[in-house]
Amino acid sequence: MPFSRELYQGGYLHLDHSSSPGLPEHFARRNGYDPALCREGKTFEADTYGCPHCGGVVIKNPLRQRPREICFKCNTFICDTCAAVARDPDYKHRLFVELVEK
């Protein structure tokens, strides 16, 4: 059976505003959320994955057209910011866990 990155790493985000007033529209927009999904009575669900380079959590956009960035040195998905940094000719491959240990 071939290796699947989707099976290796991933999480799930579930935001439930069914019993809360939801987020104010200005707050939702400022933080990059669609206000229509953050109102009272709404729920938001999305798959996530962790970036091994920076330690951040990426919320997968189901409408994304371009392929996700992959680090072939550690064979995992990485965030777009770390992928841009990795294109630098002087880039040294380090995982977030290694940086924390130092």
C-alpha positions as semicolon CSV with decimal commas, in nm:
position;residue;x (nm);y (nm);z (nm)
1;M;0,000;0,000;0,000
2;P;0,145;0,343;-0,092
3;F;0,224;0,599;0,177
4;S;-0,042;0,865;0,220
5;R;0,043;1,200;0,379
6;E;-0,330;1,249;0,444
7;L;-0,335;0,950;0,679
8;Y;-0,014;1,049;0,858
9;Q;-0,093;1,398;0,976
10;G;-0,414;1,581;1,024
11;G;-0,667;1,710;1,265
12;Y;-1,016;1,848;1,274
13;L;-1,157;2,184;1,381
14;H;-1,518;2,220;1,491
15;L;-1,644;2,563;1,600
16;D;-1,999;2,552;1,730
17;H;-2,191;2,878;1,777
18;S;-2,529;2,708;1,820
19;S;-2,550;2,818;2,185
20;S;-2,353;3,140;2,166
21;P;-2,404;3,484;2,016
22;G;-2,127;3,410;1,764
23;L;-1,843;3,643;1,669
24;P;-1,898;4,011;1,594
25;E;-1,866;4,082;1,221
26;H;-1,571;4,321;1,259
27;F;-1,379;4,066;1,470
28;A;-1,446;3,785;1,221
29;R;-1,327;3,995;0,926
30;R;-1,017;4,119;1,109
31;N;-0,913;3,760;1,183
32;G;-0,982;3,628;0,833
33;Y;-1,308;3,444;0,900
34;D;-1,619;3,455;0,688
35;P;-1,872;3,639;0,910
36;A;-2,157;3,433;0,766
37;L;-2,001;3,118;0,918
38;C;-1,940;3,273;1,261
39;R;-2,286;3,406;1,343
40;E;-2,521;3,286;1,610
41;G;-2,644;2,933;1,546
42;K;-2,376;2,848;1,289
43;T;-2,109;2,579;1,296
44;F;-1,776;2,571;1,116
45;E;-1,593;2,246;1,042
46;A;-1,261;2,202;0,864
47;D;-0,968;1,964;0,840
48;T;-0,633;2,083;0,975
49;Y;-0,270;1,983;0,970
50;G;0,036;2,087;1,163
51;C;0,341;2,239;0,997
52;P;0,650;2,055;1,124
53;H;0,876;2,349;1,037
54;C;0,709;2,631;1,235
55;G;0,474;2,437;1,464
56;G;0,168;2,623;1,335
57;V;-0,170;2,471;1,261
58;V;-0,308;2,515;0,909
59;I;-0,683;2,513;0,850
60;K;-0,739;2,351;0,512
61;N;-0,940;2,558;0,268
62;P;-1,167;2,317;0,077
63;L;-1,187;2,567;-0,213
64;R;-0,808;2,582;-0,265
65;Q;-0,713;2,519;-0,629
66;R;-0,333;2,500;-0,609
67;P;-0,156;2,199;-0,457
68;R;-0,044;2,202;-0,096
69;E;0,324;2,261;-0,028
70;I;0,529;1,951;0,054
71;C;0,871;1,928;0,215
72;F;1,044;1,636;0,052
73;K;1,315;1,627;0,320
74;C;1,066;1,536;0,595
75;N;0,793;1,410;0,354
76;T;0,508;1,611;0,507
77;F;0,281;1,900;0,417
78;I;0,409;2,241;0,528
79;C;0,246;2,583;0,545
80;D;0,281;2,833;0,260
81;T;0,502;3,064;0,467
82;C;0,755;2,790;0,546
83;A;0,750;2,680;0,181
84;A;0,844;3,032;0,074
85;V;1,129;3,042;0,328
86;A;1,249;2,697;0,215
87;R;1,303;2,829;-0,139
88;D;1,584;3,054;-0,012
89;P;1,924;2,923;-0,131
90;D;2,071;2,957;0,221
91;Y;1,784;2,766;0,385
92;K;1,876;2,503;0,645
93;H;1,615;2,233;0,701
94;R;1,511;2,223;1,067
95;L;1,199;2,096;1,233
96;F;1,015;2,292;1,500
97;V;1,091;2,020;1,757
98;E;1,465;2,063;1,693
99;L;1,441;2,441;1,739
100;V;1,253;2,400;2,068
101;E;1,516;2,160;2,201
102;K;1,790;2,417;2,135
